[in-house]
């Protein structure tokens, strides 16, 4: 997959200039909407030359895509190796990102940019740690008492999809408490399925049940 939202290769990198340009895009989106974003307007608001913008992003679409990516995927949540912890962290991350001031305005551009051919912004860039949490689930689900029969992408997709559904249905970001409850359902559901798949009386099931209780009490 191509992701042309990243800075143009071969230019000197200046984080301060990049940030000023992307902030200018988001400010224009918030003030006037995505359709009013132009390279000229962005350059003027950021206090840089048009050529400076084009050296970093070769088109308006790539520029807007980079700004969208910065809103959603700027600072991925840390993965610890503990699936319970990381699913809850991921759900909290969704609440935080969806509550960002620019998110409602930039969301249409996010959706458009991910379905172009080739994509201007890859979904993996907009859903940081989806691949990481998937790999973690695939490798650690059995040892941690989670259901190993489900696709390992499901934990991330459940809490991310729930947050997105809430946003579309209500027009507002899901609250941290809402996403905490979603994470609880995901964790408890997948662990319950993991226990139910083990034979009754299996010592491993008893140990996992005790581990579940200890998690809830800690």
C-alpha positions as CSV (number, residue, x, y, z in Angstrom):
1,X,0.0,0.0,0.0
2,X,1.2,3.5,-0.8
3,X,0.9,6.2,1.8
4,X,1.7,9.6,0.2
5,X,0.7,11.5,3.3
6,X,4.2,11.2,4.6
7,X,6.8,14.0,4.0
8,X,8.4,14.0,0.5
9,X,11.7,12.0,0.6
10,X,15.0,13.8,0.0
11,X,14.2,17.1,1.8
12,X,15.8,18.4,5.0
13,X,13.5,17.6,7.9
14,X,12.5,20.4,10.2
15,X,9.9,19.2,12.8
16,X,8.9,22.7,13.7
17,X,8.1,23.6,10.1
18,X,6.2,20.4,9.6
19,X,4.1,21.0,12.7
20,X,3.3,24.5,11.7
21,X,2.1,23.4,8.3
22,X,0.0,20.6,9.7
23,X,-1.5,22.9,12.3
24,X,-2.4,25.4,9.6
25,X,-4.2,22.7,7.7
26,X,-6.2,21.7,10.8
27,X,-7.1,25.3,11.7
28,X,-8.4,25.9,8.2
29,X,-10.4,22.6,8.3
30,X,-11.9,23.6,11.7
31,X,-12.7,27.2,10.5
32,X,-13.9,26.6,7.0
33,X,-14.0,22.9,6.2
34,X,-11.8,20.6,4.2
35,X,-12.9,22.0,0.8
36,X,-11.4,25.3,1.6
37,X,-7.9,24.0,2.2
38,X,-5.4,25.2,-0.4
39,X,-1.7,25.0,-0.4
40,X,-1.5,28.8,-0.8
41,X,-3.8,29.3,2.2
42,X,-1.9,26.8,4.3
43,X,1.5,28.4,3.5
44,X,0.2,31.8,4.4
45,X,-1.2,30.7,7.7
46,X,1.9,28.7,8.6
47,X,4.2,31.6,7.5
48,X,6.2,29.6,5.0
49,X,6.6,29.6,1.2
50,X,4.4,27.5,-1.0
51,X,7.6,25.7,-2.2
52,X,8.3,24.7,1.4
53,X,4.9,23.0,1.6
54,X,5.4,21.2,-1.8
55,X,8.9,20.0,-0.7
56,X,7.2,18.1,2.1
57,X,3.9,17.0,0.5
58,X,3.6,16.9,-3.3
59,X,-0.1,17.6,-3.5
60,X,-3.0,19.1,-1.6
61,X,-4.5,15.6,-1.0
62,X,-1.2,14.4,0.5
63,X,-1.0,17.4,2.7
64,X,-4.6,17.0,4.0
65,X,-4.0,13.3,4.4
66,X,-0.9,14.0,6.5
67,X,-2.9,16.4,8.8
68,X,-5.6,13.7,9.2
69,X,-3.0,11.1,10.1
70,X,-1.5,13.5,12.6
71,X,-4.8,13.9,14.4
72,X,-5.6,10.2,14.6
73,X,-2.3,8.4,14.7
74,X,0.2,10.8,16.1
75,X,1.0,9.1,19.4
76,X,0.1,5.4,19.5
77,X,-0.7,3.9,22.9
78,X,2.1,1.8,24.4
79,X,1.8,-2.0,24.2
80,X,2.8,-3.8,27.3
81,X,2.3,-7.4,26.4
82,X,-0.6,-7.7,28.8
83,X,-3.7,-8.1,26.7
84,X,-6.1,-7.0,29.4
85,X,-4.1,-3.8,29.9
86,X,-3.5,-3.1,26.3
87,X,-7.2,-3.6,25.2
88,X,-8.2,-1.1,27.9
89,X,-5.4,1.3,26.8
90,X,-6.5,1.0,23.2
91,X,-10.1,1.8,24.1
92,X,-9.0,4.8,26.2
93,X,-6.9,6.0,23.2
94,X,-10.0,5.9,21.0
95,X,-11.9,8.1,23.4
96,X,-9.0,10.6,23.4
97,X,-8.5,10.7,19.7
98,X,-12.2,11.1,18.9
99,X,-12.5,13.9,21.3
100,X,-9.7,15.9,19.6
101,X,-10.9,19.3,18.5
102,X,-10.2,18.7,14.8
103,X,-11.5,15.2,14.6
104,X,-15.2,15.9,13.5
105,X,-14.0,18.2,10.7
106,X,-11.2,15.9,9.5
107,X,-13.1,12.6,9.6
108,X,-14.7,12.9,6.1
109,X,-11.2,13.4,4.7
110,X,-9.9,10.4,6.7
111,X,-12.6,8.2,5.2
112,X,-12.0,9.5,1.7
113,X,-8.2,9.2,1.9
114,X,-8.3,5.6,3.0
115,X,-10.4,4.4,0.1
116,X,-8.6,6.1,-2.8
117,X,-6.6,3.9,-5.2
118,X,-3.9,3.8,-4.1
119,X,-4.7,5.0,-0.6
120,X,-3.5,8.4,0.3
121,X,-3.5,7.4,4.0
122,X,-3.3,3.7,4.9
123,X,-5.7,2.4,7.5
124,X,-2.8,1.1,9.6
125,X,-1.5,4.7,9.8
126,X,-4.9,5.8,11.1
127,X,-5.3,2.9,13.5
128,X,-1.9,2.8,15.3
129,X,-1.1,-0.4,17.1
130,X,-3.8,-2.4,15.3
131,X,-1.1,-4.6,13.8
132,X,0.8,-4.6,17.1
133,X,-2.2,-5.6,19.2
134,X,-3.1,-8.3,16.6
135,X,0.3,-9.8,16.8
136,X,0.2,-9.7,20.6
137,X,-3.2,-11.4,20.7
138,X,-2.0,-14.1,18.3
139,X,1.1,-14.9,20.4
140,X,-0.3,-14.4,23.9
141,X,-4.0,-15.2,23.9
142,X,-3.6,-18.8,25.0
143,X,-1.2,-18.1,27.9
144,X,-3.3,-15.2,29.2
145,X,-6.6,-17.1,29.1
146,X,-8.2,-15.4,26.0
147,X,-10.2,-17.2,23.3
148,X,-7.8,-18.5,20.7
149,X,-10.5,-19.4,18.2
150,X,-11.3,-15.9,17.1
151,X,-9.4,-13.8,14.5
152,X,-6.7,-11.9,16.4
153,X,-7.8,-8.6,14.8
154,X,-11.1,-8.8,16.6
155,X,-10.1,-7.2,20.0
156,X,-8.9,-4.0,18.3
157,X,-11.7,-3.9,15.8
158,X,-14.3,-4.3,18.5
159,X,-13.3,-1.3,20.5
160,X,-12.3,0.8,17.5
161,X,-15.6,0.0,15.7
162,X,-17.6,0.7,18.8
163,X,-16.1,4.1,19.2
164,X,-16.7,4.9,15.6
165,X,-20.3,3.7,15.7
166,X,-21.0,5.8,18.7
167,X,-19.5,8.8,17.0
168,X,-21.6,8.3,13.8
169,X,-24.8,7.6,15.8
170,X,-24.6,10.6,18.2
171,X,-22.3,13.1,16.6
172,X,-20.1,13.3,19.7
173,X,-17.0,11.4,20.8
174,X,-17.5,8.4,23.1
175,X,-16.8,9.3,26.7
176,X,-13.9,7.7,28.5
177,X,-16.4,5.8,30.7
178,X,-18.2,4.5,27.6
179,X,-15.0,3.2,26.2
180,X,-14.0,1.7,29.6
181,X,-17.3,-0.3,29.5
182,X,-16.6,-1.4,25.9
183,X,-13.1,-2.6,26.9
184,X,-14.6,-4.4,29.9
185,X,-17.1,-6.2,27.6
186,X,-14.3,-7.1,25.1
187,X,-11.9,-8.4,27.8
188,X,-14.4,-10.3,29.8
189,X,-16.1,-11.7,26.7
190,X,-13.0,-13.0,25.2
191,X,-11.7,-14.5,28.5
192,X,-15.1,-16.1,29.2
193,X,-15.0,-17.7,25.7
194,X,-11.5,-18.9,26.4
195,X,-12.6,-20.6,29.6
196,X,-15.8,-22.1,28.0
197,X,-13.7,-23.7,25.3
198,X,-11.9,-25.8,27.9
199,X,-13.2,-29.1,29.1
200,X,-15.1,-29.0,32.5
201,X,-12.9,-30.0,35.3
202,X,-9.7,-29.2,33.4
203,X,-7.1,-27.9,35.9
204,X,-6.0,-25.2,33.4
205,X,-9.6,-23.8,33.3
206,X,-9.6,-23.5,37.1
207,X,-6.3,-21.7,37.1
208,X,-7.5,-19.3,34.4
209,X,-10.7,-18.7,36.3
210,X,-8.6,-17.8,39.4
211,X,-6.5,-15.5,37.2
212,X,-9.6,-13.7,35.9
213,X,-10.8,-13.1,39.4
214,X,-7.4,-11.8,40.4
215,X,-7.4,-9.4,37.5
216,X,-10.8,-8.0,38.5
217,X,-9.8,-7.5,42.1
218,X,-6.4,-5.8,41.3
